[in-house]
């Protein structure tokens, strides 16, 4: 006789310390999980490799994850292949490319200047740029920017992987010359006089999906009602975070010591789109992060196409492009 799924068991949800984890924090603080009959434990993880492995091996029931990661897990990119699904988009945009002020002191104040600097230093040094994962939107955005300024991402610079929380300390230690990460790490580097932001998500890929809620197919099948409740709670939280009237409360929650602490200073301005790129120029409000207002939590066909392109998935484990496209349709069910 088949056992009855336990829809009241505690759900373990993995998070990485970033501004775009806000919907998960607020869903707990506002009681949305509880109203859906859920018991949730939020687990802070160091970086995206930990999230990917803990999802794949069943140690987490769900996670705040990079948009390409459910496909990476399903394909078996640097992890045991397990069928995985993206349940919703929890944030869009939110990333930036920040260069060290050490480079600025060499006369680099624009993308064109950076290209000239890299070319002039060929054979003497290779500039090192960090990303949070090779199966991330950050990696694609950085490569896209480098290509747009006529630099070869594979030859002209060295791209290395770092956890988001270690980006600023590596910039301070001069072990990195720049990085592509999410907030609050770009604005922190600017605020501490360590770097300046040369490009942002909205410059490179407007409206791109950044983080998604993910879970293994097997877990979803065992407890479908629980995951349905989780989606409802997080959609409400995304709507709350998207409302400008709630910026102060969202910022206050993210500044708590157990969340982002002092690194979250200035978060309220970022939520309003008031981002200081550290260029010394006046700045106008611009889209910095979007928690999915007006249906943005749904996965669109355009989102799926962008994710497939973003990590050059046809190169993973020798999987063909046609196989990737077919698998993506299962991993990322689009809104009907």
C-alpha positions in Angstrom: 0.0 0.0 0.0 1.5 3.4 -1.0 2.3 5.7 1.8 0.6 9.1 2.1 2.9 12.1 1.4 3.6 14.2 4.5 2.5 17.7 3.6 3.3 19.1 7.0 7.0 18.2 7.2 9.5 21.1 7.5 10.8 22.4 4.2 14.5 23.3 4.1 15.2 26.1 1.7 18.7 27.2 0.7 19.6 30.9 0.3 22.7 32.9 -0.6 23.2 36.3 1.1 22.1 38.7 -1.6 19.5 41.4 -1.9 17.5 39.1 -4.2 16.9 36.7 -1.3 14.4 39.3 0.0 11.2 37.5 -1.0 12.2 34.4 1.0 13.0 36.5 4.1 9.8 38.6 3.8 7.6 35.5 3.2 8.7 34.3 6.6 8.5 37.6 8.4 5.0 38.4 7.0 3.6 35.0 7.9 3.0 34.0 4.3 4.6 30.5 4.7 2.5 29.9 7.8 -0.7 31.0 6.1 -0.1 28.3 3.5 0.3 25.7 6.3 4.1 25.4 5.7 6.9 25.0 8.2 10.0 26.4 6.6 13.7 26.5 7.6 15.9 29.0 5.7 19.5 27.8 5.4 22.2 30.3 4.4 24.8 28.8 2.1 28.2 30.1 1.2 27.7 30.1 -2.6 26.0 28.6 -5.6 28.0 25.4 -5.8 26.7 24.5 -2.4 23.1 25.2 -3.4 23.5 23.1 -6.6 25.0 20.1 -4.8 22.6 20.2 -1.8 19.6 20.3 -4.2 21.0 17.5 -6.4 21.6 15.2 -3.4 18.3 16.0 -1.7 19.7 17.9 1.3 17.5 20.9 0.5 13.8 20.7 -0.4 14.0 23.9 -2.5 16.3 26.9 -3.1 16.8 30.4 -4.2 19.0 29.6 -7.2 20.7 31.0 -10.3 18.3 30.9 -13.2 20.4 28.4 -15.2 21.0 26.0 -12.3 17.9 23.7 -12.6 19.0 23.0 -16.1 22.6 22.4 -15.0 21.4 19.9 -12.4 19.1 18.2 -14.9 22.0 17.9 -17.4 24.5 16.9 -14.8 26.9 19.8 -15.1 29.5 19.4 -12.3 26.9 17.4 -10.3 25.0 14.1 -10.4 22.2 14.5 -13.0 18.8 14.7 -11.3 15.6 15.9 -12.9 15.0 19.4 -11.5 12.5 22.2 -12.1 12.2 25.9 -11.9 8.9 26.7 -10.2 8.9 30.5 -10.6 11.1 33.6 -11.1 11.8 35.3 -7.8 13.9 38.2 -9.2 15.1 39.8 -12.4 18.1 42.0 -13.0 20.3 42.8 -10.0 23.8 42.2 -11.3 26.6 44.6 -12.1 30.2 44.6 -13.5 32.5 46.4 -11.1 36.2 47.2 -11.9 38.9 48.0 -9.3 39.9 51.6 -8.6 43.4 50.3 -9.0 42.7 50.1 -12.7 41.1 53.5 -12.6 44.3 55.0 -11.3 45.9 53.8 -14.5 43.6 56.1 -16.5 40.7 53.6 -17.1 37.4 55.3 -16.7 35.3 53.6 -19.4 34.7 50.4 -21.2 36.9 51.6 -24.2 39.7 52.5 -21.7 39.5 49.0 -20.2 39.9 47.5 -23.7 42.9 49.7 -24.4 44.4 48.8 -21.0 44.0 45.1 -21.5 45.5 45.2 -24.9 48.4 47.4 -23.8 49.3 44.9 -21.0 49.3 41.8 -23.2 52.3 39.7 -22.4 52.8 41.5 -19.1 49.7 40.7 -17.1 46.3 39.0 -17.5 43.5 40.9 -15.7 41.5 38.6 -13.4 37.7 39.0 -13.3 35.4 37.1 -10.9 32.0 35.5 -11.4 29.8 33.6 -8.9 29.5 30.4 -11.1 30.1 29.2 -14.6 26.4 28.2 -14.8 25.2 31.7 -14.1 23.7 34.8 -15.7 26.7 36.6 -14.3 29.1 34.6 -16.5 27.1 35.3 -19.6 26.7 39.0 -18.8 30.5 39.4 -18.2 31.3 37.5 -21.5 28.7 39.6 -23.3 30.2 42.8 -22.1 33.8 41.7 -22.9 32.7 40.7 -26.4 30.9 44.0 -26.9 34.1 45.9 -26.2 36.0 43.6 -28.6 37.9 41.6 -26.0 38.1 37.8 -26.1 36.7 36.4 -22.8 38.8 33.2 -23.2 42.1 34.8 -24.0 42.3 38.5 -23.1 41.3 38.1 -19.4 41.1 35.3 -16.8 37.6 34.6 -15.4 37.5 32.9 -12.0 34.7 31.7 -9.7 34.2 33.2 -6.3 31.3 33.1 -3.8 29.4 36.4 -3.9 30.3 37.3 -0.3 34.0 37.1 -1.1 34.0 39.4 -4.1 34.6 42.7 -2.2 37.3 41.3 0.0 39.2 40.0 -3.1 38.9 43.4 -4.7 40.3 45.0 -1.6 43.2 42.4 -1.5 43.9 43.1 -5.2 43.5 39.4 -6.0 40.7 40.4 -8.4 40.7 43.3 -10.9 36.9 43.3 -11.1 33.8 41.1 -10.9 30.2 40.5 -12.0 28.1 39.9 -8.9 24.7 40.8 -7.5 23.7 43.3 -5.0 24.7 44.4 -2.4 28.3 43.6 -3.4 28.7 46.1 -6.3 27.3 49.0 -4.3 29.4 48.0 -1.3 32.6 48.1 -3.4 31.6 51.6 -4.6 30.7 52.8 -1.2 34.0 51.7 0.3 36.0 53.3 -2.5 37.3 50.0 -4.0 35.7 50.1 -7.4 33.2 51.6 -9.9 30.4 49.9 -11.8 31.0 49.9 -15.6 27.8 48.1 -16.6 24.6 46.7 -15.0 22.1 44.0 -15.9 19.7 46.5 -17.5 22.4 47.8 -19.8 23.2 44.3 -21.1 20.0 42.2 -20.9 16.9 44.1 -19.9 14.4 42.1 -17.8 16.5 39.0 -17.7 15.5 36.3 -15.2 18.1 36.2 -12.4 16.9 33.9 -9.6 14.4 31.1 -9.6 12.8 28.9 -7.0 14.0 25.3 -7.7 13.3 21.8 -6.5 13.9 18.2 -7.6 11.1 16.7 -9.6 11.0 13.7 -7.1 10.3 16.0 -4.2 7.6 18.0 -6.0 5.9 14.7 -6.9 6.0 13.5 -3.3 4.5 16.7 -1.9 2.7 18.7 -4.6 0.4 20.6 -2.3 3.4 21.7 -0.2 5.2 23.1 -3.2 2.0 24.7 -4.5 1.7 26.5 -1.2 5.4 27.5 -1.4 4.9 29.1 -4.8 1.8 31.0 -3.5 3.7 32.3 -0.5 6.7 33.5 -2.5 4.5 35.1 -5.2 2.8 37.2 -2.5 6.2 38.1 -1.1 7.6 39.1 -4.5 4.5 41.3 -4.9 5.2 42.9 -1.5 8.9 43.5 -2.3 7.9 45.0 -5.7 5.7 47.7 -4.1 7.6 50.9 -3.6 5.6 51.7 -0.5 7.3 48.7 1.2 10.9 49.6 0.4 11.7 50.7 3.9 10.4 47.5 5.5 12.2 45.3 2.9 15.4 47.3 3.5 15.0 47.0 7.3 14.6 43.2 7.1 17.7 42.9 4.8 19.8 45.0 7.2 19.3 42.6 10.1 22.5 41.1 11.4 21.6 37.6 10.5 20.8 38.5 6.9 23.1 41.1 5.2 23.9 43.3 8.2 26.0 46.4 7.6 26.7 45.4 4.0 23.0 46.4 3.2 23.5 50.1 3.9 21.9 52.0 1.1 19.6 49.1 0.1 16.5 51.4 0.2 18.0 53.6 -2.5 18.8 50.6 -4.6 15.2 49.4 -4.3 14.2 52.8 -5.6 16.6 52.5 -8.5 19.0 55.2 -7.2 22.3 53.5 -7.9 25.6 55.3 -7.6 28.0 53.7 -10.1 31.0 55.4 -8.5 31.9 57.4 -11.6 31.6 60.8 -10.0 28.8 61.7 -12.4 25.2 62.6 -11.5 23.0 59.5 -11.8 19.3 59.1 -12.8 17.0 56.4 -11.4 17.3 53.2 -13.4 16.1 49.6 -13.1 18.4 47.8 -10.7 16.4 44.9 -9.4 12.9 43.6 -10.1 11.0 41.2 -7.9 8.4 40.3 -10.5 5.7 43.0 -10.4 3.0 42.6 -13.0 3.4 38.9 -13.7 7.2 38.9 -13.8 7.3 35.9 -11.5 6.1 33.7 -14.4 8.6 32.0 -16.7 8.2 33.1 -20.3 9.4 31.5 -23.5 11.8 34.4 -23.9 13.2 33.7 -20.5 13.9 30.1 -21.4 15.6 31.1 -24.7 17.8 33.5 -22.9 18.8 30.9 -20.3 19.7 28.4 -23.0 21.9 31.0 -24.7 23.3 32.4 -21.4 25.5 29.4 -20.4 26.2 27.9 -23.8 24.5 24.8 -22.6 25.2 22.8 -25.8 28.7 22.4 -24.6 27.7 20.7 -21.3 28.7 17.1 -21.1 28.5 16.8 -24.9 24.8 17.2 -24.8 23.4 18.4 -28.1 21.6 21.7 -28.6 18.4 19.9 -29.6 18.5 17.7 -26.4 19.1 20.8 -24.3 16.1 22.6 -25.9 13.9 19.6 -25.3 15.0 19.3 -21.7 14.6 23.0 -21.0 10.9 22.8 -21.9 10.5 20.4 -19.0 12.8 22.3 -16.5 11.2 25.7 -17.2 7.4 25.2 -17.6 6.2 28.5 -19.1 3.0 30.3 -18.0 -0.1 29.3 -20.0 
